[in-house]
Amino acid sequence: MAVCLMLTNLSSVIMTCSSDLQTAVQSAMPALVERHMSDVNATEQLRRERQLDSREVVRRDGGPTSDSDDNGTDEKDDAAVISAGEKQKRIVAPRKKFEWTPPIRYLVEICATDKQF
Protein backbone atom coordinates (compact mmCIF):
# COMPACT_ATOMS: atom_id res chain seq x y z
CA MET A 1 0.00 0.00 0.00
CA ALA A 2 2.79 2.43 0.91
CA VAL A 3 4.66 1.59 -2.30
CA CYS A 4 1.53 2.26 -4.38
CA LEU A 5 1.01 5.58 -2.62
CA MET A 6 4.67 6.50 -3.14
CA LEU A 7 4.48 5.65 -6.87
CA THR A 8 1.31 7.70 -7.25
CA ASN A 9 2.96 10.66 -5.54
CA LEU A 10 6.09 10.25 -7.69
CA SER A 11 3.97 10.08 -10.84
CA SER A 12 2.22 13.35 -10.00
CA VAL A 13 5.58 15.04 -9.25
CA ILE A 14 6.97 13.88 -12.61
CA MET A 15 3.89 15.06 -14.49
CA THR A 16 4.06 18.47 -12.80
CA CYS A 17 7.78 18.73 -13.43
CA SER A 18 7.50 17.75 -17.09
CA SER A 19 4.65 20.19 -17.70
CA ASP A 20 6.65 22.99 -16.03
CA LEU A 21 9.66 22.09 -18.16
CA GLN A 22 7.54 22.02 -21.31
CA THR A 23 6.11 25.46 -20.48
CA ALA A 24 9.58 26.88 -19.81
CA VAL A 25 10.97 25.54 -23.10
CA GLN A 26 7.95 26.77 -25.07
CA SER A 27 8.35 30.24 -23.60
CA ALA A 28 12.07 30.31 -24.50
CA MET A 29 11.67 29.08 -28.09
CA PRO A 30 10.36 32.25 -29.83
CA ALA A 31 13.45 34.24 -28.79
CA LEU A 32 15.75 31.39 -29.83
CA VAL A 33 14.08 31.05 -33.22
CA GLU A 34 14.25 34.81 -33.77
CA ARG A 35 17.96 34.88 -32.88
CA HIS A 36 18.67 31.95 -35.22
CA MET A 37 16.81 33.62 -38.09
CA SER A 38 18.76 36.85 -37.60
CA ASP A 39 22.01 34.82 -37.66
CA VAL A 40 20.88 33.11 -40.89
CA ASN A 41 20.02 36.47 -42.46
CA ALA A 42 23.39 37.90 -41.45
CA THR A 43 25.17 34.88 -42.95
CA GLU A 44 23.24 35.19 -46.20
CA GLN A 45 24.08 38.90 -46.37
CA LEU A 46 27.77 38.11 -45.86
CA ARG A 47 27.61 35.51 -48.64
CA ARG A 48 25.97 38.00 -51.00
CA GLU A 49 28.58 40.66 -50.19
CA ARG A 50 31.41 38.21 -50.74
CA GLN A 51 29.89 37.09 -54.03
CA LEU A 52 29.57 40.71 -55.21
CA ASP A 53 33.15 41.44 -54.14
CA SER A 54 34.40 38.39 -56.02
CA ARG A 55 32.59 39.47 -59.17
CA GLU A 56 34.18 42.93 -58.94
CA VAL A 57 37.65 41.37 -58.68
CA VAL A 58 36.99 39.23 -61.74
CA ARG A 59 35.76 42.28 -63.69
CA ARG A 60 38.87 44.29 -62.77
CA ASP A 61 41.06 41.42 -63.99
CA GLY A 62 39.31 41.42 -67.37
CA GLY A 63 37.13 38.41 -66.63
CA PRO A 64 33.47 37.95 -67.42
CA THR A 65 31.03 40.64 -66.35
CA SER A 66 27.91 38.48 -66.03
CA ASP A 67 26.99 35.26 -64.26
CA SER A 68 27.81 33.22 -67.34
CA ASP A 69 29.96 34.01 -70.33
CA ASP A 70 30.07 32.69 -73.90
CA ASN A 71 32.02 29.58 -72.89
CA GLY A 72 29.19 28.40 -70.62
CA THR A 73 31.04 28.90 -67.35
CA ASP A 74 29.04 30.02 -64.39
CA GLU A 75 29.70 31.92 -61.19
CA LYS A 76 31.22 28.85 -59.50
CA ASP A 77 34.05 29.01 -62.03
CA ASP A 78 34.46 32.72 -61.29
CA ALA A 79 34.76 31.94 -57.58
CA ALA A 80 37.38 29.29 -58.38
CA VAL A 81 39.43 31.87 -60.28
CA ILE A 82 39.31 34.26 -57.33
CA SER A 83 40.07 31.64 -54.73
CA ALA A 84 43.08 30.49 -56.74
CA GLY A 85 44.67 33.90 -56.09
CA GLU A 86 43.63 34.25 -52.47
CA LYS A 87 42.27 31.65 -50.08
CA GLN A 88 38.88 32.63 -48.64
CA LYS A 89 37.29 30.98 -45.65
CA ARG A 90 34.08 29.13 -46.27
CA ILE A 91 30.98 30.73 -44.76
CA VAL A 92 29.17 28.13 -42.70
CA ALA A 93 25.48 28.45 -41.88
CA PRO A 94 24.74 29.06 -38.20
CA ARG A 95 23.72 26.07 -36.17
CA LYS A 96 20.52 25.82 -34.23
CA LYS A 97 21.58 26.09 -30.63
CA PHE A 98 19.36 25.78 -27.58
CA GLU A 99 20.19 28.25 -24.84
CA TRP A 100 20.14 26.54 -21.46
CA THR A 101 18.85 29.12 -19.01
CA PRO A 102 19.20 28.52 -15.25
CA PRO A 103 15.43 27.90 -14.74
CA ILE A 104 15.35 25.32 -17.54
CA ARG A 105 18.49 23.60 -16.22
CA TYR A 106 16.93 23.49 -12.76
CA LEU A 107 13.72 21.93 -14.07
CA VAL A 108 15.68 19.31 -16.05
CA GLU A 109 17.69 18.42 -12.96
CA ILE A 110 14.52 18.08 -10.88
CA CYS A 111 12.83 15.90 -13.49
CA ALA A 112 15.93 13.71 -13.86
CA THR A 113 16.30 13.37 -10.09
CA ASP A 114 12.62 12.52 -9.59
CA LYS A 115 12.74 9.81 -12.26
CA GLN A 116 15.68 8.08 -10.59
CA PHE A 117 13.67 7.18 -7.49
Number of C-alpha atoms within 10 A of each C-alpha: 6 7 8 9 10 11 13 12 11 15 14 12 16 18 12 13 19 17 13 16 20 14 12 15 17 11 11 16 13 11 12 15 14 11 14 17 14 13 16 17 14 14 16 15 12 13 16 12 12 15 15 12 13 18 21 15 15 17 14 10 10 9 14 18 12 11 13 14 12 7 6 8 12 14 16 12 13 21 17 13 15 18 13 9 8 9 9 11 7 7 11 10 13 14 9 13 10 12 13 11 11 9 12 18 13 13 18 16 13 16 19 14 11 14 12 6 7
